[in-house]
């Protein structure tokens, strides 16, 4: 039981980390393309 809980928590953190990383990449790409006309 304890191991399962630990793995589940780790999976949730990994998922959140991936989503944040993808969002940052997406925003950075938009900046580079010039959708937002403002320097980083």
mmCIF file of the N, C-alpha and C atoms, coordinates in Angstrom:
data_MODEL
# 
_entry.id   MODEL 
# 
loop_
_atom_site.group_PDB 
_atom_site.id 
_atom_site.type_symbol 
_atom_site.label_atom_id 
_atom_site.label_alt_id 
_atom_site.label_comp_id 
_atom_site.label_asym_id 
_atom_site.label_entity_id 
_atom_site.label_seq_id 
_atom_site.pdbx_PDB_ins_code 
_atom_site.Cartn_x 
_atom_site.Cartn_y 
_atom_site.Cartn_z 
_atom_site.occupancy 
_atom_site.B_iso_or_equiv 
_atom_site.pdbx_formal_charge 
_atom_site.auth_seq_id 
_atom_site.auth_comp_id 
_atom_site.auth_asym_id 
_atom_site.auth_atom_id 
_atom_site.pdbx_PDB_model_num 
ATOM 1   N N  . UNK A 1 1  ? 0.829  -1.202 0.000   1.00 0.00 ? 1  UNK A N  1 
ATOM 2   C CA . UNK A 1 1  ? 0.000  0.000  0.000   1.00 0.00 ? 1  UNK A CA 1 
ATOM 3   C C  . UNK A 1 1  ? 0.872  1.265  0.000   1.00 0.00 ? 1  UNK A C  1 
ATOM 4   N N  . UNK A 1 2  ? 1.865  1.282  0.886   1.00 0.00 ? 2  UNK A N  1 
ATOM 5   C CA . UNK A 1 2  ? 2.713  2.473  1.001   1.00 0.00 ? 2  UNK A CA 1 
ATOM 6   C C  . UNK A 1 2  ? 3.444  2.773  -0.314  1.00 0.00 ? 2  UNK A C  1 
ATOM 7   N N  . UNK A 1 3  ? 3.964  1.731  -0.937  1.00 0.00 ? 3  UNK A N  1 
ATOM 8   C CA . UNK A 1 3  ? 4.705  1.924  -2.191  1.00 0.00 ? 3  UNK A CA 1 
ATOM 9   C C  . UNK A 1 3  ? 3.787  2.490  -3.267  1.00 0.00 ? 3  UNK A C  1 
ATOM 10  N N  . UNK A 1 4  ? 2.562  1.976  -3.335  1.00 0.00 ? 4  UNK A N  1 
ATOM 11  C CA . UNK A 1 4  ? 1.602  2.463  -4.334  1.00 0.00 ? 4  UNK A CA 1 
ATOM 12  C C  . UNK A 1 4  ? 1.342  3.962  -4.153  1.00 0.00 ? 4  UNK A C  1 
ATOM 13  N N  . UNK A 1 5  ? 1.155  4.379  -2.903  1.00 0.00 ? 5  UNK A N  1 
ATOM 14  C CA . UNK A 1 5  ? 0.909  5.799  -2.628  1.00 0.00 ? 5  UNK A CA 1 
ATOM 15  C C  . UNK A 1 5  ? 2.081  6.648  -3.096  1.00 0.00 ? 5  UNK A C  1 
ATOM 16  N N  . UNK A 1 6  ? 3.283  6.192  -2.805  1.00 0.00 ? 6  UNK A N  1 
ATOM 17  C CA . UNK A 1 6  ? 4.485  6.944  -3.196  1.00 0.00 ? 6  UNK A CA 1 
ATOM 18  C C  . UNK A 1 6  ? 4.557  7.080  -4.723  1.00 0.00 ? 6  UNK A C  1 
ATOM 19  N N  . UNK A 1 7  ? 4.303  5.983  -5.414  1.00 0.00 ? 7  UNK A N  1 
ATOM 20  C CA . UNK A 1 7  ? 4.381  6.002  -6.879  1.00 0.00 ? 7  UNK A CA 1 
ATOM 21  C C  . UNK A 1 7  ? 3.312  6.945  -7.443  1.00 0.00 ? 7  UNK A C  1 
ATOM 22  N N  . UNK A 1 8  ? 2.106  6.894  -6.868  1.00 0.00 ? 8  UNK A N  1 
ATOM 23  C CA . UNK A 1 8  ? 1.028  7.758  -7.349  1.00 0.00 ? 8  UNK A CA 1 
ATOM 24  C C  . UNK A 1 8  ? 1.404  9.224  -7.187  1.00 0.00 ? 8  UNK A C  1 
ATOM 25  N N  . UNK A 1 9  ? 1.956  9.570  -6.017  1.00 0.00 ? 9  UNK A N  1 
ATOM 26  C CA . UNK A 1 9  ? 2.356  10.958 -5.760  1.00 0.00 ? 9  UNK A CA 1 
ATOM 27  C C  . UNK A 1 9  ? 3.424  11.382 -6.769  1.00 0.00 ? 9  UNK A C  1 
ATOM 28  N N  . UNK A 1 10 ? 4.393  10.503 -7.004  1.00 0.00 ? 10 UNK A N  1 
ATOM 29  C CA . UNK A 1 10 ? 5.472  10.802 -7.940  1.00 0.00 ? 10 UNK A CA 1 
ATOM 30  C C  . UNK A 1 10 ? 4.900  11.028 -9.338  1.00 0.00 ? 10 UNK A C  1 
ATOM 31  N N  . UNK A 1 11 ? 3.937  10.198 -9.726  1.00 0.00 ? 11 UNK A N  1 
ATOM 32  C CA . UNK A 1 11 ? 3.330  10.332 -11.053 1.00 0.00 ? 11 UNK A CA 1 
ATOM 33  C C  . UNK A 1 11 ? 2.630  11.679 -11.201 1.00 0.00 ? 11 UNK A C  1 
ATOM 34  N N  . UNK A 1 12 ? 1.937  12.105 -10.143 1.00 0.00 ? 12 UNK A N  1 
ATOM 35  C CA . UNK A 1 12 ? 1.226  13.388 -10.202 1.00 0.00 ? 12 UNK A CA 1 
ATOM 36  C C  . UNK A 1 12 ? 2.233  14.526 -10.351 1.00 0.00 ? 12 UNK A C  1 
ATOM 37  N N  . UNK A 1 13 ? 3.310  14.479 -9.569  1.00 0.00 ? 13 UNK A N  1 
ATOM 38  C CA . UNK A 1 13 ? 4.333  15.530 -9.684  1.00 0.00 ? 13 UNK A CA 1 
ATOM 39  C C  . UNK A 1 13 ? 4.957  15.537 -11.072 1.00 0.00 ? 13 UNK A C  1 
ATOM 40  N N  . UNK A 1 14 ? 5.212  14.347 -11.622 1.00 0.00 ? 14 UNK A N  1 
ATOM 41  C CA . UNK A 1 14 ? 5.798  14.249 -12.963 1.00 0.00 ? 14 UNK A CA 1 
ATOM 42  C C  . UNK A 1 14 ? 4.843  14.843 -13.995 1.00 0.00 ? 14 UNK A C  1 
ATOM 43  N N  . UNK A 1 15 ? 3.548  14.535 -13.865 1.00 0.00 ? 15 UNK A N  1 
ATOM 44  C CA . UNK A 1 15 ? 2.555  15.056 -14.813 1.00 0.00 ? 15 UNK A CA 1 
ATOM 45  C C  . UNK A 1 15 ? 2.497  16.578 -14.742 1.00 0.00 ? 15 UNK A C  1 
ATOM 46  N N  . UNK A 1 16 ? 2.466  17.119 -13.520 1.00 0.00 ? 16 UNK A N  1 
ATOM 47  C CA . UNK A 1 16 ? 2.416  18.582 -13.364 1.00 0.00 ? 16 UNK A CA 1 
ATOM 48  C C  . UNK A 1 16 ? 3.679  19.207 -13.945 1.00 0.00 ? 16 UNK A C  1 
ATOM 49  N N  . UNK A 1 17 ? 4.822  18.593 -13.679 1.00 0.00 ? 17 UNK A N  1 
ATOM 50  C CA . UNK A 1 17 ? 6.082  19.110 -14.207 1.00 0.00 ? 17 UNK A CA 1 
ATOM 51  C C  . UNK A 1 17 ? 6.086  19.132 -15.725 1.00 0.00 ? 17 UNK A C  1 
ATOM 52  N N  . UNK A 1 18 ? 5.573  18.057 -16.333 1.00 0.00 ? 18 UNK A N  1 
ATOM 53  C CA . UNK A 1 18 ? 5.520  17.982 -17.801 1.00 0.00 ? 18 UNK A CA 1 
ATOM 54  C C  . UNK A 1 18 ? 4.611  19.069 -18.357 1.00 0.00 ? 18 UNK A C  1 
ATOM 55  N N  . UNK A 1 19 ? 3.451  19.257 -17.740 1.00 0.00 ? 19 UNK A N  1 
ATOM 56  C CA . UNK A 1 19 ? 2.501  20.265 -18.231 1.00 0.00 ? 19 UNK A CA 1 
ATOM 57  C C  . UNK A 1 19 ? 3.120  21.656 -18.149 1.00 0.00 ? 19 UNK A C  1 
ATOM 58  N N  . UNK A 1 20 ? 3.778  21.953 -17.014 1.00 0.00 ? 20 UNK A N  1 
ATOM 59  C CA . UNK A 1 20 ? 4.417  23.265 -16.853 1.00 0.00 ? 20 UNK A CA 1 
ATOM 60  C C  . UNK A 1 20 ? 5.502  23.446 -17.911 1.00 0.00 ? 20 UNK A C  1 
ATOM 61  N N  . UNK A 1 21 ? 6.289  22.398 -18.129 1.00 0.00 ? 21 UNK A N  1 
ATOM 62  C CA . UNK A 1 21 ? 7.373  22.469 -19.109 1.00 0.00 ? 21 UNK A CA 1 
ATOM 63  C C  . UNK A 1 21 ? 6.832  22.718 -20.509 1.00 0.00 ? 21 UNK A C  1 
ATOM 64  N N  . UNK A 1 22 ? 5.754  22.004 -20.880 1.00 0.00 ? 22 UNK A N  1 
ATOM 65  C CA . UNK A 1 22 ? 5.151  22.170 -22.209 1.00 0.00 ? 22 UNK A CA 1 
ATOM 66  C C  . UNK A 1 22 ? 4.595  23.585 -22.354 1.00 0.00 ? 22 UNK A C  1 
ATOM 67  N N  . UNK A 1 23 ? 3.945  24.089 -21.301 1.00 0.00 ? 23 UNK A N  1 
ATOM 68  C CA . UNK A 1 23 ? 3.399  25.448 -21.356 1.00 0.00 ? 23 UNK A CA 1 
ATOM 69  C C  . UNK A 1 23 ? 4.516  26.469 -21.537 1.00 0.00 ? 23 UNK A C  1 
ATOM 70  N N  . UNK A 1 24 ? 5.622  26.299 -20.810 1.00 0.00 ? 24 UNK A N  1 
ATOM 71  C CA . UNK A 1 24 ? 6.749  27.230 -20.946 1.00 0.00 ? 24 UNK A CA 1 
ATOM 72  C C  . UNK A 1 24 ? 7.310  27.184 -22.370 1.00 0.00 ? 24 UNK A C  1 
ATOM 73  N N  . UNK A 1 25 ? 7.453  25.986 -22.908 1.00 0.00 ? 25 UNK A N  1 
ATOM 74  C CA . UNK A 1 25 ? 7.949  25.854 -24.280 1.00 0.00 ? 25 UNK A CA 1 
ATOM 75  C C  . UNK A 1 25 ? 6.999  26.549 -25.251 1.00 0.00 ? 25 UNK A C  1 
ATOM 76  N N  . UNK A 1 26 ? 5.691  26.349 -25.060 1.00 0.00 ? 26 UNK A N  1 
ATOM 77  C CA . UNK A 1 26 ? 4.676  26.942 -25.932 1.00 0.00 ? 26 UNK A CA 1 
ATOM 78  C C  . UNK A 1 26 ? 4.763  28.465 -25.904 1.00 0.00 ? 26 UNK A C  1 
ATOM 79  N N  . UNK A 1 27 ? 4.833  29.034 -24.680 1.00 0.00 ? 27 UNK A N  1 
ATOM 80  C CA . UNK A 1 27 ? 4.912  30.491 -24.531 1.00 0.00 ? 27 UNK A CA 1 
ATOM 81  C C  . UNK A 1 27 ? 6.203  31.018 -25.163 1.00 0.00 ? 27 UNK A C  1 
ATOM 82  N N  . UNK A 1 28 ? 7.314  30.324 -24.911 1.00 0.00 ? 28 UNK A N  1 
ATOM 83  C CA . UNK A 1 28 ? 8.602  30.747 -25.462 1.00 0.00 ? 28 UNK A CA 1 
ATOM 84  C C  . UNK A 1 28 ? 8.567  30.731 -26.991 1.00 0.00 ? 28 UNK A C  1 
ATOM 85  N N  . UNK A 1 29 ? 7.919  29.707 -27.570 1.00 0.00 ? 29 UNK A N  1 
ATOM 86  C CA . UNK A 1 29 ? 7.796  29.611 -29.027 1.00 0.00 ? 29 UNK A CA 1 
ATOM 87  C C  . UNK A 1 29 ? 6.977  30.772 -29.565 1.00 0.00 ? 29 UNK A C  1 
ATOM 88  N N  . UNK A 1 30 ? 5.870  31.108 -28.900 1.00 0.00 ? 30 UNK A N  1 
ATOM 89  C CA . UNK A 1 30 ? 5.041  32.234 -29.343 1.00 0.00 ? 30 UNK A CA 1 
ATOM 90  C C  . UNK A 1 30 ? 5.857  33.523 -29.323 1.00 0.00 ? 30 UNK A C  1 
ATOM 91  N N  . UNK A 1 31 ? 6.645  33.716 -28.263 1.00 0.00 ? 31 UNK A N  1 
ATOM 92  C CA . UNK A 1 31 ? 7.498  34.908 -28.186 1.00 0.00 ? 31 UNK A CA 1 
ATOM 93  C C  . UNK A 1 31 ? 8.461  34.944 -29.360 1.00 0.00 ? 31 UNK A C  1 
ATOM 94  N N  . UNK A 1 32 ? 9.093  33.802 -29.668 1.00 0.00 ? 32 UNK A N  1 
ATOM 95  C CA . UNK A 1 32 ? 10.071 33.746 -30.746 1.00 0.00 ? 32 UNK A CA 1 
ATOM 96  C C  . UNK A 1 32 ? 9.422  34.012 -32.090 1.00 0.00 ? 32 UNK A C  1 
ATOM 97  N N  . UNK A 1 33 ? 8.207  33.507 -32.290 1.00 0.00 ? 33 UNK A N  1 
ATOM 98  C CA . UNK A 1 33 ? 7.508  33.705 -33.563 1.00 0.00 ? 33 UNK A CA 1 
ATOM 99  C C  . UNK A 1 33 ? 7.120  35.175 -33.711 1.00 0.00 ? 33 UNK A C  1 
ATOM 100 N N  . UNK A 1 34 ? 6.893  35.852 -32.596 1.00 0.00 ? 34 UNK A N  1 
ATOM 101 C CA . UNK A 1 34 ? 6.577  37.277 -32.631 1.00 0.00 ? 34 UNK A CA 1 
ATOM 102 C C  . UNK A 1 34 ? 5.105  37.550 -32.494 1.00 0.00 ? 34 UNK A C  1 
ATOM 103 N N  . UNK A 1 35 ? 4.350  36.632 -31.892 1.00 0.00 ? 35 UNK A N  1 
ATOM 104 C CA . UNK A 1 35 ? 2.928  36.879 -31.668 1.00 0.00 ? 35 UNK A CA 1 
ATOM 105 C C  . UNK A 1 35 ? 2.781  38.029 -30.681 1.00 0.00 ? 35 UNK A C  1 
ATOM 106 N N  . UNK A 1 36 ? 3.619  38.002 -29.655 1.00 0.00 ? 36 UNK A N  1 
ATOM 107 C CA . UNK A 1 36 ? 3.657  39.121 -28.710 1.00 0.00 ? 36 UNK A CA 1 
ATOM 108 C C  . UNK A 1 36 ? 4.809  40.014 -29.154 1.00 0.00 ? 36 UNK A C  1 
ATOM 109 N N  . UNK A 1 37 ? 4.516  41.253 -29.491 1.00 0.00 ? 37 UNK A N  1 
ATOM 110 C CA . UNK A 1 37 ? 5.574  42.128 -29.989 1.00 0.00 ? 37 UNK A CA 1 
ATOM 111 C C  . UNK A 1 37 ? 6.239  42.828 -28.829 1.00 0.00 ? 37 UNK A C  1 
ATOM 112 N N  . UNK A 1 38 ? 7.037  42.057 -28.087 1.00 0.00 ? 38 UNK A N  1 
ATOM 113 C CA . UNK A 1 38 ? 7.669  42.612 -26.912 1.00 0.00 ? 38 UNK A CA 1 
ATOM 114 C C  . UNK A 1 38 ? 8.878  41.727 -26.593 1.00 0.00 ? 38 UNK A C  1 
ATOM 115 N N  . UNK A 1 39 ? 9.951  42.343 -26.168 1.00 0.00 ? 39 UNK A N  1 
ATOM 116 C CA . UNK A 1 39 ? 11.177 41.584 -25.895 1.00 0.00 ? 39 UNK A CA 1 
ATOM 117 C C  . UNK A 1 39 ? 11.019 40.780 -24.614 1.00 0.00 ? 39 UNK A C  1 
ATOM 118 N N  . UNK A 1 40 ? 11.701 39.652 -24.574 1.00 0.00 ? 40 UNK A N  1 
ATOM 119 C CA . UNK A 1 40 ? 11.633 38.807 -23.379 1.00 0.00 ? 40 UNK A CA 1 
ATOM 120 C C  . UNK A 1 40 ? 12.445 39.470 -22.263 1.00 0.00 ? 40 UNK A C  1 
# 
